[in-house]
Amino acid sequence: MNLLLTVFEIVAPVFILAGIGFAWVKLGFEYRLQFVTRFAMTLAVPSLIFVALMQTDIPGGDLSRFTVATIVANLVMAVVFWLIVRGLKLEQRTYLSPLIFGNTGNLGLPLCIFAFGQAGLGYAVIFLSVTALFSFTYGIYLVAGKGAFGKVVREPMVWATLLGALFLWRGWQTPLFLTNTLELLGQMAVPLMLITLGVAVARLTTHRLGQAVWLSFLKLAVCFALGWSVALIFKLEAVAFGVLVLQMCTPVAVTSYLLAERFDADSDAVAGMVMVSTALSVGALPIILAIIL
């Protein structure tokens, strides 16, 4: 009973905030998605990442092992889903990106914060940063047929990760007034990301729900198995283990739909996967969290 209450206390704020965004749109209120997303990804999320890395007390060896495990997990996942897409004769431009890239920012980051606290945040931002780099390069290449390597160096989240890692390595701290400012900006990131997720899902429409259902179950099963296996192989400690598995199991990222729409892939099919996998996560992520805890 205590475990169920703990899991509920962790996941309820995440899905309530996303539900607020969903209801906001359905009630007909204005929500400028592009502005809020740009604000969050330019200021709030980079501030959260930088401060989390600068202030983390995770031992360097554990952090390095987790980083390598994250890279390996994402590479193996890409290979496995490439084989699955080829085996099922699905269109690679449409289906491979949403199967590989989960919502490690809007959903994964808040979930790890609520589940594992400050230590979990440190690991979660590492996972998010690795997947963001992967998404900005290989992810865009999958859909567009060309990379966007120049976008990586212009992305504030990338620089926040690099600077945060440098400050962590050198043991540096920003002046208190600047740290307080960055912390205030970072505190906006979680509610903004969750409400925006609800808004984005509410605005999606699709006629391809049937296929999306079994693909979403397939994605969840494969990602859970891979995440658990990689965490065991690298002998991650409890918090790192939990973060890796949770982040691997996050639903399809909304950015996969945006890329499909932009580069003329089958955006209707991707929208279905975003909607179904996000709905599936409402029931699946609490179960996964209960298993981990």
N, C-alpha and C positions, 0 to 999 in steps of 0.2 A: 504493500500500500504506500509506503514511504517513497519507493522508487517511482511509482506512478505519479505521485504528487510532485516529485522532483522534476520528472520529465515534463509534466504539464506546465510547471512554473517556468521552465526553460523555453518551451516552444510556443506557449500561448502569446507572449508579447510579440513574437516574430510574426505570427499569422494574423493577430489582431491588427497590427499596424498595416500589414499588406491588405487586410480586409477593409480598413478605413480608406485606403487609396482606391480600392475596387468600388466601394460604395459611393465615394465622392464623385466618381465619373458617372456611375449609373444614375445618380440623383441629378445629373445635368450641370454640376458645378464646373467652373473653368479650372484647368490644371495645365500649365504651360510646360509640357513634358520636356521639350528641347532645352528650355532655359534651366529648369531644375536639374536635369541630367548634366548639363555642362557645368553648372555651379558645383554640383556634388563632385564630379570627376576632376575638376580643375582646382578646387580649394579644399572642400571638406574631407574627401577620401585621402588625398595626398597628405593632408595635415594629420589625419588619424594614423596613417601608415608610418610617417616619419617619427611621430612622438612614440608610437608603440615600439618601434625598433630601438629608438634612442634610450628608452626607459626600461627595456626588457632586461630581466635578470636570468634569462635562459643561458646556461653554459654554452660556450662557443662550439664545443664538440657536438652537443645535442642539436644545435641550430644547423650546423653544417651537415650532419647526417640527415636531418629532416629535409633540407634543401635538395640533397642528392636523391633522397627517396621520392620527393615530389616530382623532380625531373624524370626519373625512371618511370614512375607511375603514369605520368602523362604520355611519355613516349610509347610505353607498352599499350596503353589504352588506344592511342592513335593507330598502332599496328593492328590490334585486335579488331577494332571497328572497321578499318580498311578491308580486312579479310571478310568480315561479316557483310559489308555493303557489296563487295564483289560477289560473294557467294549467293546473296539474295538478289543480285542483279538490279540493285537500286541505283539511281542516278547519284554519282559521287558529289556533284556540285550542290545538290539539294540536301542530302541526308548525312554526309560524313561530318560536317562541321557541327550540327546540333547534337549528334551522338557523342562527339568528343568533348565539346565545351559546355561545362555546367555553369550554373549561376553562382559562382564562388564569391561574387561581390555582394550583390543586393540581398541574397539569402544566406549564403554560406558564412560570410563574415559576421553578421549579427548573431547567427545561431552559435557559432564558436565562442563569441564573447559571452553570451548568456550561459553557455554550457560549461566553459572552462576558465572564464575570467581573463585576467591580464596575460597570463602565460599562454592561454589559448589564442588570444589576440595576436601575440607575437608570431606564433606558428601560422595562424590563418592568413596574416598579411604576406608571409613568405609564399604560401600556396597561391594566393591571389595574384601576386606579382609575377610568379612563374607562368601561370596560366594566361595572364594578360599579355606578356611578351610573346607567348606561343600563339595567342589569338590574333595579335596585331600583325604577325608575320605569316605563319603557316595557315592560320584560320582564314585570313583574307585571300591567300593564294588558292585555297581549296574552292572558294566561291567565285572569285574574280579571274582566276588563272594568272594572277600576278601578285607579287608581294607588296607590302607597304612598309618596308624597312625604315623609310624616312619618318614615318609616323611614330615609330618607337622613340626616337630621340626627341620628339616634340611632345611626348606624353608626360604630364606632370607626375603621374603615378610612378613612372619609371624612375624619374629623378628623385622622388621622395624615397623610394626604396633604396637607391644607391647611396643617397646622403644619409639615410637612417642607418644603413649597414656600416658606412664609414664612421659615423658618430659612435655606434655600438662598438666597433672594433677598436677605436682610439680611446674610448671612455669619455668622450666629450659630452658637454651639455650646453644647450643654448641658454642665453640669459633668461632669468625667471619671467620677466615681462613677456618675452617672446614665446616661451614655453606655455605660459598661461593663455596667450592668444591662440596658439596652434591647438591647444587642448580644447578651447571653446569651439573653434572651427571643426575639429575632429568629432566633437560630440554631436554635431548636426548630421554627420554622415549616416549613422545607423537609421534614424527615423526617416531621413530623406530617401535612402535607398529602398527601404521596405515599402513606404507609401508609394514611391515611384513604381516599384514592381507591381503593386496592386493596380495602379493606373494603367500601366502598359498592358497587363493581361486583360483588363476590362475592355480595352480598345481593340483587341484582336478579334478577328472573325475568321472562321474556317468552315469548309465542307468536307474535311478529311479526317474526322475524328476516329473512324474505325481503325485505319492503319496506325494512327498516332497512339492508340491505346497499347497495342502489342509492342510497338517500337519503344514506347516509354517504359514498359515493364522490362523489356530486353536491356535497355540502357541501364536501368537501376540494378538489375541482377549482375550484369557484367562489371559495372563500376564498383559495386559492393565487394564482389569476389576479388577484383584486382586490388582495390584499396586495402582490404584485409590482408591479402597475401604479401603485398609490398611492405606493409607495416610490420608484419611478422618477420620477413626476410631481413629487414634493416634493424630489427629489435628495438623499435621505437619505444620510449617510455610512455606512460599511460596517457598523458595529455596530448603529446604529439601523435600517438596512435589514433586517438579519438578524432583529432582535427583532420588527419589525413583521410580517414574513412568517411567522415561527414562531408568534407569538401568534394571528395570523389563522387558522392552520391547526390549532389545537388542537381536540381532539374535543369532542363535546357535553358540556356541563357537567352534573354530577349534580344541581345545583340545578334544572335544567329538569324532571327527573323529580319532584323534591319538590314543585315548583309544580303540575305536572299532577295529582299525587296529591291535593294539598290542595284544588285548585279544580275537581275532577271533570272534568278533561280526560281524554283517552285515555292514561293513564299506562303501560299495557302497550306501546303503540307507542313512547312516549318512552324507556322502559326499553330496548327493542330498539336504538334509535339510540345511547343511551349505551354499551351493551355493544359493539356492532359498531364504532362510530367509535373507541372507545378501543382495541379490538383492532387495528383498521386502523392506528392511529397508531404502533403498535409497529414496523411496517414502513415506513410512509410518512414519519414525522418524521425518521428517520435519512437517508432519501434526500433530503428537502428540505434538511436541514442540510448534506449533502454538496454539494448544488447551490449553496447560499449560500456555503459556505467555498471 
